[in-house]
Amino acid sequence: MEVNTLKSIWFMEGLSSQRDIIMAVIDARQSLDLSFRIIASHRGSRPEVTSVADLSLVEPKGDTERLEFIKSVVAENNVVTIQAGRNCRWMEENRREIEALGVSLTTGATCLDMHSIADDKVRYARYMEQHGLPVVPSIQIDTVDELEKQLALKVAAGELTCIKPVVGIYGIGFWILDPSVSPMAAFNNPDNRRVTPKMYLTAMSQQTNDILPEPMVLMPYLAGRERSVDMVVENGEVIAAVCRRKEGALQSIEQSGVAFELAKTCAQIMQADGLVNVQTRDDANGKPYLLEINMRPSGGVCYSRSCDINLSGIFALRKLGLIDKETAIKMGTDGFKPAVVRSVSSVIALTEQQSAE
């Protein structure tokens, strides 16, 4: 068996930013004239994601074959570090066996309990409250009856609320429950995510007798600015961070402010580890509150490159042992340039062979 002598970093199946992260790491490698190998893998046929790496692999679709697959790839490619993506909990559960192969593993946290807290929006809110951090108050709703009673109280108090699943990503199932909108608002402009409480209750009642299909979290809707803070964190220590202030289609890149510091404190308390993301939202007075922490890279993690801070590159170089912590911290601040960015859509042409896979 021929073994590659170059050190390899392996990005396993991720979410929406896997391709962007790989390209950012390639940029860091080229700019510093370094030599290491980048491996990317995915369970599906996703050449537009994996083909940008030096080695593209297809992962097993199930959990049972994954460990043997990891063992063989590590042995043949001198893998020294693995970045988990979609299967973080499974990877964390098998951390001991994976790291016994001589690799470092990054799952976003260093224990299953922190993954569980981050995944459960109600538990996360309570955990932040216990540590004295401002967090959007959250109420878990398990039945239609509970939802109806809570909404009646909120509407009577003139409080605008929103609802979403206790466990979920991508904002799936998120709705603002707004009594002032038209009953047709959810149909005429679904992207606005607003529906009347009555319409929502009616739909939920028709879907189930009383117990909701999944636990939901009800919280006040804060109309202020939303920020998304992307970070490189090592066992709770923030090495580099960049904040994106969202205003409509535009995002302003920052590296200071109350929300920025709040997000870093959250990551520290959660003992985050790797490329992670914390989201905050301001109230009407401009005070930021924690919304959630994602123990994984965000979809916009590589927007930081527009301000000359390559978070993904810093992460990879640290995991490969090519820079020390002091250098990484310096790379996360030196040369920072505030920027305003807009996300755009594009297409990627596939070869005939790629499209047939």
N, C-alpha and C positions, 0 to 999 in steps of 0.2 A: 504494500500500500504506500503510495507516494504522498508525503505530507508537505503542505505548503509551509515554507519557512517564515514568510511574512506574518506578523501579528494580524489577527482579524477581529473586527468588531461586527457583530451579527444583530441586525434589526429584524426581529421576527414580526409576524403579522401585526400590523397596527391599525389605527383608525385613519381618519382622513388626511393626516399630515405625513404619512410614512415616506412618500416620494420626496416631499419638500425637505424633510429631515436628511435623507440620504444625499440630496444635492447640496445641502448646506455643509455637510461633512466633507463632501468632495471638494467644495470650495476652500474649506479650512486646510485640507491636506495640500492642495495646490498652492495656496498663498504662503504656506510655511515650508514648502518643498519637503514634505514628509513622505514616508513610505509605509503604508499599511493597507490591508485589504478590507473592503466593505462587502458584507454579505447581506442579502435581503431575501426574505421568504414570505410566502402567503399561502393560505389554504386553497384559494381560488386561482384561476388563471388571470393574473393581473400584471401583464408585461409592462403596462404603462407605469406601474409602481416599481416592480423588482428589476426591470432591465437596466435601470440607471446605475445599479450597483455593479461591483466587479464580478460577483457571483450571484446568480438568481436561482432560488430553489422553491420547490412546491412542498408545503408542509402536509403531514397527514391530516385528514379531516376530523378524526376523532382523537380523544385524549389517550386512549390505550397505547397507541403507537408512538406518541410524541416523545417520550423519554428516550426510547431507542434511537429515534431519529436525531435527537439532540446529541446523543453520545457519538453517533457516527460522524455528524458534521463537525463537531468539536475536534474529534481525533484526526480527521483528514485535512482540516483547514487552519490549524493552529489558532483556534478561537480563544481569545483571552477574556472577552466580555460579551454578554448578551443583553440586549434591550428588549424586554417583553412588551407586547402591545395589547392585543385584544384579550389574551388569555392570562392576565396578570394574576388572578387568584390561583389558578392551577399552578402557575410557575412558582408562586410564593409557597404553596402547599408542598411543592417538590424542591424547594430551595436547597435543602441539605444534599440531596442526590445530585443535583445539577452542579453545585459548587464543588462537590467532591471530584468533579472532572477537571478541576484546576481553573475554572472560569469564575469571573464575578458576574452576578446576576442583578439586574435592575428591574424592579417591578413597580416603582413609584412609592413604595413604602418598605419597611423592614419587618413587618409582621402582619398577619391576617386581620388582627383586630382593627388596625388603622384602615385597612382596605374596607372593612365592614362599616366603620363609622363614616368614611367618605362616601360610600355607596348609599347610605341611608340618610336622606336629607333631614329627617326629624331628629335622628340620633346625633347627627353632625351639629345641628343647631344647639341641642342641649349641651353637647360637649364644649362648644365654643362659649356658651353661657357660663359653664362651670369654670372656665378659665378667664372670665371677665371680659371677653371680647364682644363688641357690638355685632349682633347677627340678627337677620330677619327672623322674628318670632314665627314658629311653625307649629301647626296643629295637625296631628294625624287624623284622617277621616277614614273610617272603615265601613260605614253604612250610609245609605241614602238618608235615613232619619237624622243621623249626626250632621250630615252635610246641610240638610234643610234647616236644622236648628241653628247651626253656626252662621249660615248665610243670612238668616233672619236677623240675628244680632248685629252682624257687620253692616247690613243694609240700613238698619235702624240707626246705627251710629254714624252713618254716612262714610263708612270706610270702604275703599276700593280694595278688592281682594283678587288673588290669583290662585290657581290650583294646578298641580302637576303630580305625576306619580312619585311616590316616595323613593323608588329606585328607577333610574332611567338616564339616558344620555340624549344628546342632540336636541334637547327641548321638546322631545316627543310627548304629546299629551298636555302641554302647557297652554292654559287659557286664562285670560283676564276676564273676571266676572263683573261686567260693567252694566249696571241697571240703566244707564243713560243711552246706550246704543240701540239701534234698530234691531228688531228680531231677525232681520235679514242680514245683519252685519257679518255674521260668521260665514255666510254663503257668498255675499257680494265681495268681501275682502278678507278671505281666510288668513292671509299672511299677516294681518293686523292682530290676529289672535285674540279678538274680543267677542264675547257672547254674553247675552243677558243671563243672569242667574236663573231665571225661570226656564229659559230654553235648555240650559245645561242640566238642571234638575229633572226636567221632563225627559230628556234623552237618557240620563243615567237611570231613571226610574223604569224606563221601558227596557233597558238592557238587563236589569236584575231585579229580583224581588226586594231585597234590602241590602245584603252584603255586597260591597263593591267587588268587581273582578280583581282589583289590586288595590292596596292601600294608597291613598292620595294624601298630599300635604296641602293644607290651606294656609296662606300667609298674606299679609298686607302687600299690595302692589306699590312699590316705590317708583315714583315717576322721574327721579333724578337720573344723573349720568351713571352709566354702567361702565365698569372697568374690568379688564381681563389681564391678569398679571402672570406672565410666563417666567418660569424660574429653573435654574439648575441648582439642585439641592443635594447635599451629601449628608445623610444621617441627621437631617433636621437643620443643618447649617446652609444658609442660602449663600451660594457662591456668586451667582449672577442673576439679575432679574431685569425685566423690561415690562412696562405697563402700557396697555392699549386702551385709550379712552374712546368709547364708541359714541358717535353722534350721527345717527342716520346711516348713510352708506359710507361715511368716512370714519377712519380711526386715527387718532393722534397718538404718536408714540412718546411716552414719558419715562422718566426714571427718578421720580420723586413724588412727594405728596403723602397725605394722610392715608389714602386708600392703598397706596404702594407699600407703605410701612405696615399697614394692617394685614395685608396679604402675606407679607414675609413672616410676620409673627404667627399667623395661622399655619404656614408651612412648617415652621419650627416646632410648634406645639404638636402637630400631627406627625412629627418625625418623618416627614416626606423624604424621598430619596430618588433622585433622577430628574427627568424633565417633567415638571408638574405645572398645574395651572390653578389659580385662585380667582374667583369672580366676586366682585363687590357691586353694590348699587347705592346711590345717594338718596337720602330722603329729600323732602321739599326744602330743607334748610342747608342742604349740601353736605350732610354728615354721611359718611360711607358705612354701610353694613355688609357683613359677609353674606354671600349667597350660597357658595359651595366651593369645595376643593375637588379637583380632578387629579387623581394620582396617575396621570398619563399626560403626554404632550397634547396641547390643544390644536385645533385645526389651523390656528393662526400663529403657531409658535415661531415660524420662520419669517413672519413679518418684521421681526427684530432686525433682520439683515438690512432693512431700509434705513436703520439708524446706525449702521456699522457695528452692531453687536451681534455676533453669530452664536446664539445660545446653543444650538445643536452641535456646532463645531467645538465649543468649549466643553460640552458634556462628553463628546467622543474622545477628545484629546486627554481629558482627565481619566476616563475609564481605561484608555490604552496605556496610561502611565507616561505619556509624552510631555506633559507639563505638570508643574507642581501647583499646589493650591494658590500660592501667592500670585503666580503668573496668570492663573485662571481668573482670579478676582480682578486683576489689572485688565485683562482682556474684556471683562464684563463692564468696565467703566470708561477706559481710555478711548477717546475718539468718538464718544457718544454724540450723535447729532439728532435733535428733535426732528420728527418727520410726521407728515400726514399722508396716509395711504388709503387706497380704495381697492377692494377685492374685485377682480374681474374674472370672467369665464373665458376659457380657451379650450382647444382640442389638441389631442396628441395623435399623430398618425402612426398606425401600427403596420409592421411589415405583413406580407401575406402569410408567412409562417406564424407570426404572433397571433394574428386574428383567427387562425385555424385551430389554435391550441385550446 
